[in-house]
Amino acid sequence: MPSGSAVLKGTLALAVLVAAARSTPVVPAAQQQPTFRSAQRVVAVYATVVDRGGRLAADLTQADFRVSDDGRPVDITVFSNEPQPATVAILLDMSTSIAPKVMQVRESTARFVDALGPDDRVRIVTFGDEIAVSPLLTGDKEALVRILHEELWPGGATPLWNAMGAAMTSLAGEPGRRVLLTLTDGNDSASLSGWPATLGDVERQATSDEFMVYAIGMEGAGLDQRIARLADATGGGHFQVKRDADLAATFSRVADELRQQYLLGFAIGNLDGRLHRVDVRVVRPGLTARARKTYLAAPVR
Protein backbone atom coordinates (compact mmCIF):
# COMPACT_ATOMS: atom_id res chain seq x y z
CA MET A 1 0.00 0.00 0.00
CA PRO A 2 1.43 3.43 -0.92
CA SER A 3 2.40 5.81 1.84
CA GLY A 4 0.81 9.25 2.22
CA SER A 5 3.70 10.84 0.34
CA ALA A 6 3.25 8.39 -2.52
CA VAL A 7 -0.38 9.36 -2.88
CA LEU A 8 0.66 12.97 -3.30
CA LYS A 9 2.56 11.98 -6.41
CA GLY A 10 -0.29 9.93 -7.91
CA THR A 11 -3.16 10.80 -10.15
CA LEU A 12 -4.87 12.66 -7.34
CA ALA A 13 -1.97 15.08 -6.78
CA LEU A 14 -3.19 18.32 -5.32
CA ALA A 15 -4.58 20.66 -7.98
CA VAL A 16 -5.56 24.09 -6.80
CA LEU A 17 -8.01 25.67 -9.20
CA VAL A 18 -8.85 29.36 -9.19
CA ALA A 19 -12.52 30.29 -9.48
CA ALA A 20 -13.34 31.80 -12.85
CA ALA A 21 -14.97 35.18 -13.32
CA ARG A 22 -18.76 35.16 -13.08
CA SER A 23 -19.58 36.32 -16.57
CA THR A 24 -21.83 33.56 -17.94
CA PRO A 25 -24.72 35.13 -19.88
CA VAL A 26 -28.37 34.56 -19.04
CA VAL A 27 -29.84 31.63 -20.96
CA PRO A 28 -33.41 32.02 -22.21
CA ALA A 29 -36.14 29.89 -20.62
CA ALA A 30 -36.71 28.07 -23.91
CA GLN A 31 -33.36 26.33 -23.69
CA GLN A 32 -33.16 23.11 -21.67
CA GLN A 33 -29.74 23.67 -20.11
CA PRO A 34 -29.78 27.21 -18.70
CA THR A 35 -26.60 28.32 -16.96
CA PHE A 36 -26.99 31.49 -14.97
CA ARG A 37 -25.99 33.07 -11.68
CA SER A 38 -27.64 35.59 -9.38
CA ALA A 39 -25.06 38.12 -10.62
CA GLN A 40 -26.89 38.07 -13.97
CA ARG A 41 -30.13 39.18 -12.28
CA VAL A 42 -31.66 35.70 -12.35
CA VAL A 43 -31.60 33.29 -9.42
CA ALA A 44 -31.52 29.56 -10.15
CA VAL A 45 -33.14 27.31 -7.55
CA TYR A 46 -33.10 23.52 -7.82
CA ALA A 47 -35.94 21.87 -5.91
CA THR A 48 -36.39 18.28 -4.77
CA VAL A 49 -40.03 17.37 -4.19
CA VAL A 50 -41.14 14.39 -2.11
CA ASP A 51 -44.43 12.98 -0.86
CA ARG A 52 -45.19 12.04 2.74
CA GLY A 53 -43.47 8.69 2.26
CA GLY A 54 -40.26 10.31 0.99
CA ARG A 55 -40.87 9.25 -2.61
CA LEU A 56 -39.74 11.64 -5.33
CA ALA A 57 -42.49 13.46 -7.21
CA ALA A 58 -41.53 13.78 -10.86
CA ASP A 59 -44.66 14.97 -12.68
CA LEU A 60 -45.08 18.57 -11.53
CA THR A 61 -45.50 21.64 -13.71
CA GLN A 62 -44.57 25.28 -13.20
CA ALA A 63 -48.09 25.99 -11.93
CA ASP A 64 -47.49 23.65 -8.99
CA PHE A 65 -44.79 25.90 -7.49
CA ARG A 66 -44.79 29.13 -5.52
CA VAL A 67 -41.57 31.05 -4.86
CA SER A 68 -41.00 34.03 -2.58
CA ASP A 69 -38.01 36.35 -2.15
CA ASP A 70 -37.74 37.81 1.37
CA GLY A 71 -41.41 36.99 1.83
CA ARG A 72 -42.58 38.60 -1.42
CA PRO A 73 -44.07 36.34 -4.12
CA VAL A 74 -42.04 36.35 -7.35
CA ASP A 75 -42.81 35.18 -10.87
CA ILE A 76 -41.05 32.03 -12.03
CA THR A 77 -39.40 33.08 -15.29
CA VAL A 78 -37.39 29.89 -15.92
CA PHE A 79 -38.75 26.40 -15.37
CA SER A 80 -37.65 22.91 -16.35
CA ASN A 81 -38.63 19.44 -15.19
CA GLU A 82 -36.00 17.86 -17.44
CA PRO A 83 -32.75 16.47 -15.96
CA GLN A 84 -30.20 19.28 -15.65
CA PRO A 85 -26.43 18.72 -15.96
CA ALA A 86 -24.64 18.61 -12.62
CA THR A 87 -21.00 19.30 -11.78
CA VAL A 88 -20.18 17.27 -8.68
CA ALA A 89 -17.24 17.13 -6.30
CA ILE A 90 -17.31 13.76 -4.54
CA LEU A 91 -15.45 14.25 -1.27
CA LEU A 92 -14.35 10.97 0.34
CA ASP A 93 -13.07 10.64 3.90
CA MET A 94 -9.87 8.59 3.84
CA SER A 95 -8.94 8.97 7.53
CA THR A 96 -7.54 5.93 9.33
CA SER A 97 -10.95 4.80 10.61
CA ILE A 98 -12.15 4.30 7.01
CA ALA A 99 -9.59 1.53 6.35
CA PRO A 100 -11.98 -1.39 7.03
CA LYS A 101 -14.63 0.25 4.84
CA VAL A 102 -12.60 1.24 1.78
CA MET A 103 -14.03 -1.49 -0.46
CA GLN A 104 -17.57 -0.51 0.53
CA VAL A 105 -16.82 3.16 -0.14
CA ARG A 106 -15.25 2.36 -3.51
CA GLU A 107 -18.10 0.19 -4.78
CA SER A 108 -20.82 2.50 -3.45
CA THR A 109 -19.26 5.58 -5.04
CA ALA A 110 -18.94 3.64 -8.30
CA ARG A 111 -22.72 3.11 -8.15
CA PHE A 112 -23.17 6.87 -8.12
CA VAL A 113 -20.75 7.26 -11.04
CA ASP A 114 -22.64 4.64 -13.02
CA ALA A 115 -25.86 6.64 -12.58
CA LEU A 116 -24.38 9.81 -14.09
CA GLY A 117 -26.18 11.44 -16.98
CA PRO A 118 -24.44 12.12 -20.31
CA ASP A 119 -23.73 15.77 -19.45
CA ASP A 120 -22.79 15.34 -15.78
CA ARG A 121 -19.19 15.80 -14.67
CA VAL A 122 -17.42 14.65 -11.50
CA ARG A 123 -14.21 15.45 -9.67
CA ILE A 124 -13.04 13.09 -6.90
CA VAL A 125 -11.44 14.58 -3.79
CA THR A 126 -10.03 12.61 -0.85
CA PHE A 127 -8.87 13.76 2.56
CA GLY A 128 -6.91 12.27 5.45
CA ASP A 129 -3.15 12.67 5.69
CA GLU A 130 -3.59 15.26 2.96
CA ILE A 131 -6.23 16.71 0.68
CA ALA A 132 -5.93 15.30 -2.84
CA VAL A 133 -7.97 16.95 -5.59
CA SER A 134 -8.18 15.01 -8.83
CA PRO A 135 -7.00 16.97 -11.87
CA LEU A 136 -9.86 15.32 -13.80
CA LEU A 137 -13.31 16.89 -13.99
CA THR A 138 -15.03 14.46 -16.28
CA GLY A 139 -18.07 12.44 -17.22
CA ASP A 140 -15.86 9.55 -18.33
CA LYS A 141 -17.16 6.76 -16.08
CA GLU A 142 -14.26 4.42 -16.79
CA ALA A 143 -11.74 7.08 -15.77
CA LEU A 144 -13.65 7.85 -12.57
CA VAL A 145 -13.94 4.19 -11.59
CA ARG A 146 -10.23 3.76 -12.27
CA ILE A 147 -9.48 6.58 -9.82
CA LEU A 148 -11.71 4.92 -7.23
CA HIS A 149 -9.86 1.62 -7.61
CA GLU A 150 -6.34 3.03 -7.71
CA GLU A 151 -6.26 6.15 -5.56
CA LEU A 152 -8.16 5.50 -2.31
CA TRP A 153 -5.61 5.03 0.49
CA PRO A 154 -6.73 5.66 4.07
CA GLY A 155 -4.58 7.21 6.77
CA GLY A 156 -4.46 10.24 9.02
CA ALA A 157 -7.01 12.41 10.77
CA THR A 158 -10.10 14.20 9.42
CA PRO A 159 -9.50 17.74 8.06
CA LEU A 160 -13.16 17.96 7.11
CA TRP A 161 -13.63 21.74 6.88
CA ASN A 162 -10.36 22.10 4.93
CA ALA A 163 -11.44 19.40 2.50
CA MET A 164 -14.94 20.80 1.94
CA GLY A 165 -13.40 24.19 1.17
CA ALA A 166 -10.87 22.66 -1.22
CA ALA A 167 -13.54 20.68 -3.06
CA MET A 168 -15.76 23.73 -3.54
CA THR A 169 -12.84 25.89 -4.62
CA SER A 170 -12.05 23.33 -7.33
CA LEU A 171 -15.52 23.85 -8.88
CA ALA A 172 -16.28 27.46 -7.99
CA GLY A 173 -15.88 28.75 -11.54
CA GLU A 174 -18.01 26.07 -13.18
CA PRO A 175 -21.39 27.09 -14.64
CA GLY A 176 -24.74 25.58 -13.78
CA ARG A 177 -25.61 23.34 -10.85
CA ARG A 178 -22.66 22.72 -8.53
CA VAL A 179 -22.91 19.90 -5.99
CA LEU A 180 -20.66 18.89 -3.10
CA LEU A 181 -21.26 15.27 -2.06
CA THR A 182 -19.38 14.47 1.15
CA LEU A 183 -18.90 11.04 2.73
CA THR A 184 -17.37 10.84 6.21
CA ASP A 185 -17.41 8.69 9.35
CA GLY A 186 -16.22 11.38 11.73
CA ASN A 187 -16.08 15.02 12.74
CA ASP A 188 -13.43 17.56 11.85
CA SER A 189 -10.27 16.64 13.79
CA ALA A 190 -7.39 18.33 11.96
CA SER A 191 -6.47 21.47 10.07
CA LEU A 192 -4.15 21.80 7.09
CA SER A 193 -2.69 25.13 6.09
CA GLY A 194 -3.74 26.78 2.86
CA TRP A 195 -7.46 25.92 2.99
CA PRO A 196 -10.54 27.38 4.68
CA ALA A 197 -10.21 26.23 8.27
CA THR A 198 -13.61 26.62 9.93
CA LEU A 199 -17.21 25.66 9.42
CA GLY A 200 -18.01 29.36 9.07
CA ASP A 201 -15.61 29.58 6.13
CA VAL A 202 -17.29 26.60 4.51
CA GLU A 203 -20.77 28.02 5.06
CA ARG A 204 -19.83 31.35 3.51
CA GLN A 205 -18.20 29.64 0.54
CA ALA A 206 -21.22 27.38 -0.05
CA THR A 207 -23.52 30.41 0.02
CA SER A 208 -21.46 32.78 -2.13
CA ASP A 209 -20.63 30.13 -4.76
CA GLU A 210 -24.14 28.63 -4.71
CA PHE A 211 -23.29 25.02 -3.90
CA MET A 212 -25.82 22.31 -3.16
CA VAL A 213 -24.37 20.22 -0.32
CA TYR A 214 -25.14 16.55 0.21
CA ALA A 215 -23.66 14.70 3.18
CA ILE A 216 -23.52 10.99 4.01
CA GLY A 217 -22.43 9.91 7.48
CA MET A 218 -21.10 6.38 7.89
CA GLU A 219 -20.99 4.42 11.12
CA GLY A 220 -18.56 6.08 13.50
CA ALA A 221 -18.90 9.47 15.13
CA GLY A 222 -22.06 10.05 13.10
CA LEU A 223 -22.78 12.90 10.75
CA ASP A 224 -21.97 16.28 12.26
CA GLN A 225 -25.33 18.03 12.63
CA ARG A 226 -23.73 21.29 11.53
CA ILE A 227 -23.12 19.71 8.13
CA ALA A 228 -26.70 18.45 8.10
CA ARG A 229 -27.93 22.01 8.68
CA LEU A 230 -25.69 23.27 5.88
CA ALA A 231 -27.15 20.62 3.56
CA ASP A 232 -30.67 21.76 4.46
CA ALA A 233 -29.78 25.42 3.90
CA THR A 234 -28.33 24.77 0.45
CA GLY A 235 -31.18 22.53 -0.76
CA GLY A 236 -29.16 19.31 -0.70
CA GLY A 237 -29.72 16.39 1.64
CA HIS A 238 -28.13 14.39 4.44
CA PHE A 239 -28.18 10.71 5.35
CA GLN A 240 -26.87 8.64 8.24
CA VAL A 241 -25.90 5.12 7.18
CA LYS A 242 -26.01 2.58 9.99
CA ARG A 243 -23.87 -0.53 10.35
CA ASP A 244 -26.00 -2.89 8.26
CA ALA A 245 -27.43 -0.31 5.85
CA ASP A 246 -26.69 -0.31 2.13
CA LEU A 247 -24.30 2.57 1.44
CA ALA A 248 -24.66 2.05 -2.31
CA ALA A 249 -28.41 2.59 -2.01
CA THR A 250 -27.77 5.95 -0.36
CA PHE A 251 -25.48 7.03 -3.20
CA SER A 252 -28.15 5.89 -5.64
CA ARG A 253 -30.74 7.99 -3.81
CA VAL A 254 -28.59 11.09 -4.23
CA ALA A 255 -28.21 10.34 -7.94
CA ASP A 256 -31.98 9.92 -8.26
CA GLU A 257 -32.59 13.26 -6.57
CA LEU A 258 -30.17 15.07 -8.85
CA ARG A 259 -31.87 13.59 -11.92
CA GLN A 260 -35.37 14.54 -10.76
CA GLN A 261 -34.89 18.03 -9.38
CA TYR A 262 -36.89 20.92 -10.78
CA LEU A 263 -35.18 24.04 -12.05
CA LEU A 264 -36.89 27.28 -11.03
CA GLY A 265 -35.59 30.72 -11.97
CA PHE A 266 -36.74 34.20 -11.00
CA ALA A 267 -35.53 37.73 -11.73
CA ILE A 268 -33.87 39.79 -9.01
CA GLY A 269 -35.55 43.12 -8.41
CA ASN A 270 -32.63 44.75 -6.59
CA LEU A 271 -28.95 43.81 -6.63
CA ASP A 272 -28.42 45.14 -3.12
CA GLY A 273 -25.54 42.86 -2.09
CA ARG A 274 -27.60 41.36 0.74
CA LEU A 275 -28.37 37.76 1.60
CA HIS A 276 -32.02 37.17 0.68
CA ARG A 277 -34.27 34.41 1.96
CA VAL A 278 -35.90 32.14 -0.62
CA ASP A 279 -38.96 30.01 0.03
CA VAL A 280 -40.18 27.34 -2.41
CA ARG A 281 -43.53 25.66 -1.88
CA VAL A 282 -45.65 23.14 -3.78
CA VAL A 283 -49.39 23.76 -3.96
CA ARG A 284 -50.35 20.10 -4.46
CA PRO A 285 -51.40 18.56 -1.13
CA GLY A 286 -49.07 16.05 0.47
CA LEU A 287 -45.92 17.26 -1.29
CA THR A 288 -42.93 19.10 0.16
CA ALA A 289 -40.19 20.98 -1.72
CA ARG A 290 -36.59 21.07 -0.54
CA ALA A 291 -34.51 23.90 -2.01
CA ARG A 292 -31.87 26.37 -0.97
CA LYS A 293 -33.01 28.93 1.54
CA THR A 294 -30.88 31.92 0.60
CA TYR A 295 -29.14 33.68 -2.27
CA LEU A 296 -26.68 36.55 -2.40
CA ALA A 297 -27.97 39.44 -4.53
CA ALA A 298 -24.50 40.46 -5.67
CA PRO A 299 -23.78 42.60 -8.74
CA VAL A 300 -21.72 41.31 -11.65
CA ARG A 301 -18.01 41.36 -10.85
WOCORPE-V622915 format. One record per residue. N is the residue number from 0. PSI is psi in radians with two decimals (999 if undefined). OMEGA is omega in whole degrees, 0 to 359 (none if undefined). NEAR is the number of other C-alpha atoms within 12 Angstrom. Layout:
n | psi | omega | near
N | PSI | OMEGA | NEAR
N | PSI | OMEGA | NEAR
//
This chain:
n | psi | omega | near
0 | 2.31 | 181 | 13
1 | 2.65 | 175 | 15
2 | 3.02 | 179 | 18
3 | -0.68 | 181 | 27
4 | -0.54 | 179 | 20
5 | -0.64 | 180 | 18
6 | -0.63 | 181 | 30
7 | -0.48 | 183 | 25
8 | -0.09 | 186 | 18
9 | -2.89 | 182 | 22
10 | -0.53 | 183 | 26
11 | 0.47 | 178 | 33
12 | 2.51 | 186 | 25
13 | 2.23 | 180 | 27
14 | 1.87 | 181 | 25
15 | 2.10 | 183 | 24
16 | 2.36 | 181 | 22
17 | 2.32 | 181 | 15
18 | 2.36 | 180 | 20
19 | 2.83 | 179 | 16
20 | 2.56 | 183 | 16
21 | 1.41 | 185 | 25
22 | 0.34 | 180 | 20
23 | 2.28 | 182 | 22
24 | 2.78 | 174 | 19
25 | 2.43 | 178 | 28
26 | 2.29 | 182 | 24
27 | 2.70 | 183 | 18
28 | -0.43 | 183 | 22
29 | -0.39 | 180 | 12
30 | 2.64 | 186 | 16
31 | -0.17 | 181 | 19
32 | 1.10 | 181 | 26
33 | 2.42 | 175 | 33
34 | 1.89 | 182 | 34
35 | 2.82 | 180 | 35
36 | 2.84 | 179 | 40
37 | -0.45 | 179 | 41
38 | -0.33 | 178 | 32
39 | 0.32 | 176 | 28
40 | 0.25 | 173 | 29
41 | 2.32 | 178 | 36
42 | 2.24 | 176 | 45
43 | 2.23 | 178 | 48
44 | 2.23 | 178 | 50
45 | 2.15 | 187 | 47
46 | 2.32 | 171 | 47
47 | 2.25 | 183 | 43
48 | 2.26 | 181 | 41
49 | 2.74 | 174 | 28
50 | -3.04 | 184 | 19
51 | -0.41 | 179 | 14
52 | 0.08 | 180 | 11
53 | 0.10 | 179 | 16
54 | 2.48 | 181 | 18
55 | 2.38 | 178 | 28
56 | 2.06 | 190 | 30
57 | 0.22 | 186 | 25
58 | 0.46 | 183 | 20
59 | 2.78 | 177 | 28
60 | 3.03 | 180 | 22
61 | -0.62 | 182 | 25
62 | -0.28 | 181 | 19
63 | -0.13 | 186 | 25
64 | 2.59 | 171 | 38
65 | 2.32 | 181 | 30
66 | 2.42 | 175 | 39
67 | 2.61 | 180 | 28
68 | 1.94 | 185 | 31
69 | 0.70 | 176 | 22
70 | -0.13 | 181 | 15
71 | 2.23 | 177 | 16
72 | 2.43 | 177 | 20
73 | 2.69 | 177 | 24
74 | 2.40 | 174 | 23
75 | 1.97 | 184 | 29
76 | -0.26 | 176 | 28
77 | 2.28 | 178 | 33
78 | 2.43 | 173 | 36
79 | 2.37 | 171 | 34
80 | 0.29 | 175 | 28
81 | 2.65 | 177 | 23
82 | 2.29 | 180 | 29
83 | 2.48 | 178 | 36
84 | 2.49 | 178 | 33
85 | 2.48 | 172 | 41
86 | 2.03 | 193 | 37
87 | 2.29 | 166 | 42
88 | 2.02 | 175 | 48
89 | 2.00 | 185 | 51
90 | 1.98 | 187 | 44
91 | 2.16 | 176 | 47
92 | 2.11 | 176 | 50
93 | 0.56 | 175 | 41
94 | 2.93 | 186 | 36
95 | -0.67 | 184 | 26
96 | -0.26 | 180 | 24
97 | -0.28 | 188 | 33
98 | -0.82 | 181 | 21
99 | -0.17 | 187 | 18
100 | 0.11 | 187 | 27
101 | -0.75 | 181 | 31
102 | -0.73 | 178 | 21
103 | -0.74 | 178 | 27
104 | -0.78 | 182 | 40
105 | -0.88 | 185 | 36
106 | -0.61 | 180 | 26
107 | -0.71 | 177 | 33
108 | -0.63 | 177 | 44
109 | -0.55 | 176 | 31
110 | -0.72 | 177 | 27
111 | -0.79 | 180 | 38
112 | -0.72 | 182 | 37
113 | -0.48 | 182 | 26
114 | 0.02 | 182 | 28
115 | 2.54 | 174 | 33
116 | 2.98 | 185 | 26
117 | -0.40 | 182 | 19
118 | 0.06 | 178 | 22
119 | 2.62 | 176 | 32
120 | 2.60 | 184 | 34
121 | 2.49 | 167 | 45
122 | 2.36 | 180 | 43
123 | 2.27 | 179 | 53
124 | 2.37 | 176 | 49
125 | 2.71 | 179 | 49
126 | 2.52 | 180 | 50
127 | -1.87 | 172 | 41
128 | -0.57 | 180 | 31
129 | 3.02 | 174 | 41
130 | 2.08 | 182 | 47
131 | 2.05 | 182 | 45
132 | 2.05 | 181 | 41
133 | 2.41 | 174 | 39
134 | -0.21 | 182 | 25
135 | 2.21 | 167 | 29
136 | 1.83 | 196 | 30
137 | 2.75 | 170 | 28
138 | 0.14 | 179 | 27
139 | 1.81 | 186 | 22
140 | -0.65 | 179 | 28
141 | -0.72 | 179 | 16
142 | -0.70 | 181 | 25
143 | -0.74 | 178 | 36
144 | -0.62 | 177 | 27
145 | -0.73 | 176 | 22
146 | -0.77 | 181 | 36
147 | -0.59 | 182 | 35
148 | -0.38 | 186 | 22
149 | -0.31 | 192 | 19
150 | 0.28 | 178 | 34
151 | 1.80 | 182 | 48
152 | 1.91 | 184 | 41
153 | 2.69 | 177 | 33
154 | 2.45 | 176 | 28
155 | -2.98 | 183 | 28
156 | -2.69 | 187 | 28
157 | 1.45 | 177 | 35
158 | 1.17 | 191 | 38
159 | -0.86 | 182 | 46
160 | -0.74 | 177 | 41
161 | -0.82 | 186 | 41
162 | -0.69 | 178 | 51
163 | -0.71 | 177 | 52
164 | -0.74 | 180 | 43
165 | -0.72 | 181 | 43
166 | -0.76 | 179 | 50
167 | -0.70 | 178 | 46
168 | -0.63 | 182 | 36
169 | -0.29 | 181 | 41
170 | 0.03 | 192 | 44
171 | -0.49 | 181 | 34
172 | 0.03 | 183 | 26
173 | 2.48 | 180 | 34
174 | 2.88 | 173 | 34
175 | -2.69 | 185 | 37
176 | 2.08 | 179 | 44
177 | 2.28 | 186 | 44
178 | 2.36 | 172 | 44
179 | 2.00 | 179 | 48
180 | 1.93 | 186 | 44
181 | 2.29 | 174 | 47
182 | 2.22 | 180 | 51
183 | 2.72 | 174 | 47
184 | 0.27 | 182 | 38
185 | 3.12 | 178 | 35
186 | 2.90 | 177 | 29
187 | 2.22 | 184 | 31
188 | 0.20 | 181 | 26
189 | 2.85 | 177 | 24
190 | 2.28 | 178 | 27
191 | 2.41 | 182 | 27
192 | 2.63 | 175 | 16
193 | -0.05 | 182 | 17
194 | 2.75 | 174 | 27
195 | 2.33 | 193 | 26
196 | -0.17 | 185 | 25
197 | 2.86 | 175 | 25
198 | -0.66 | 178 | 28
199 | -0.70 | 176 | 18
200 | -0.77 | 181 | 23
201 | -0.76 | 179 | 33
202 | -0.77 | 179 | 32
203 | -0.70 | 180 | 26
204 | -0.74 | 179 | 35
205 | -0.65 | 180 | 40
206 | -0.86 | 185 | 34
207 | -0.60 | 181 | 31
208 | 0.12 | 172 | 39
209 | 0.96 | 177 | 47
210 | 2.51 | 169 | 49
211 | 2.10 | 186 | 51
212 | 2.20 | 170 | 47
213 | 2.50 | 181 | 42
214 | 2.34 | 177 | 44
215 | 2.13 | 177 | 44
216 | 2.17 | 176 | 36
217 | 2.96 | 176 | 37
218 | 2.34 | 183 | 26
219 | -2.22 | 179 | 24
220 | -0.23 | 184 | 20
221 | 2.80 | 182 | 25
222 | 2.22 | 177 | 31
223 | 2.16 | 184 | 30
224 | -0.34 | 176 | 22
225 | -0.60 | 175 | 23
226 | -0.67 | 178 | 40
227 | -0.73 | 179 | 28
228 | -0.64 | 177 | 23
229 | -0.72 | 177 | 37
230 | -0.77 | 178 | 35
231 | -0.75 | 184 | 29
232 | -0.50 | 183 | 30
233 | 0.02 | 178 | 42
234 | 0.19 | 178 | 42
235 | -2.38 | 180 | 42
236 | 2.87 | 179 | 39
237 | 2.54 | 185 | 37
238 | 2.45 | 173 | 35
239 | 2.07 | 183 | 31
240 | 2.07 | 181 | 26
241 | 3.07 | 188 | 18
242 | -0.86 | 187 | 15
243 | 0.12 | 182 | 12
244 | 2.80 | 182 | 17
245 | 1.81 | 180 | 23
246 | -0.66 | 180 | 33
247 | -0.63 | 179 | 28
248 | -0.59 | 178 | 24
249 | -0.76 | 176 | 30
250 | -0.69 | 179 | 40
251 | -0.63 | 178 | 24
252 | -0.76 | 178 | 30
253 | -0.78 | 179 | 40
254 | -0.71 | 178 | 37
255 | -0.75 | 181 | 27
256 | -0.77 | 181 | 38
257 | -0.60 | 180 | 43
258 | -0.50 | 189 | 33
259 | 0.29 | 176 | 29
260 | 2.64 | 177 | 36
261 | 2.42 | 175 | 41
262 | 2.14 | 177 | 45
263 | 2.34 | 178 | 44
264 | 2.49 | 176 | 38
265 | 2.65 | 183 | 33
266 | 2.50 | 176 | 29
267 | 2.26 | 180 | 33
268 | -0.47 | 186 | 23
269 | 2.01 | 177 | 21
270 | 1.37 | 188 | 22
271 | 0.04 | 179 | 17
272 | 0.09 | 182 | 19
273 | 2.85 | 171 | 19
274 | 2.06 | 181 | 21
275 | 2.61 | 175 | 27
276 | 2.37 | 179 | 25
277 | 2.40 | 176 | 35
278 | 2.21 | 179 | 31
279 | 2.21 | 179 | 40
280 | 2.71 | 176 | 29
281 | 2.31 | 184 | 28
282 | -0.31 | 178 | 18
283 | 2.33 | 180 | 21
284 | 2.53 | 174 | 15
285 | 0.03 | 181 | 17
286 | 2.53 | 180 | 26
287 | 2.38 | 178 | 27
288 | 2.40 | 174 | 41
289 | 2.11 | 183 | 36
290 | 2.95 | 181 | 40
291 | 2.63 | 188 | 39
292 | -0.16 | 181 | 36
293 | 2.84 | 166 | 35
294 | 2.68 | 179 | 41
295 | 2.03 | 182 | 35
296 | 1.22 | 185 | 33
297 | 2.52 | 176 | 27
298 | 2.87 | 177 | 20
299 | 2.34 | 178 | 20
300 | 999 | none | 15
//
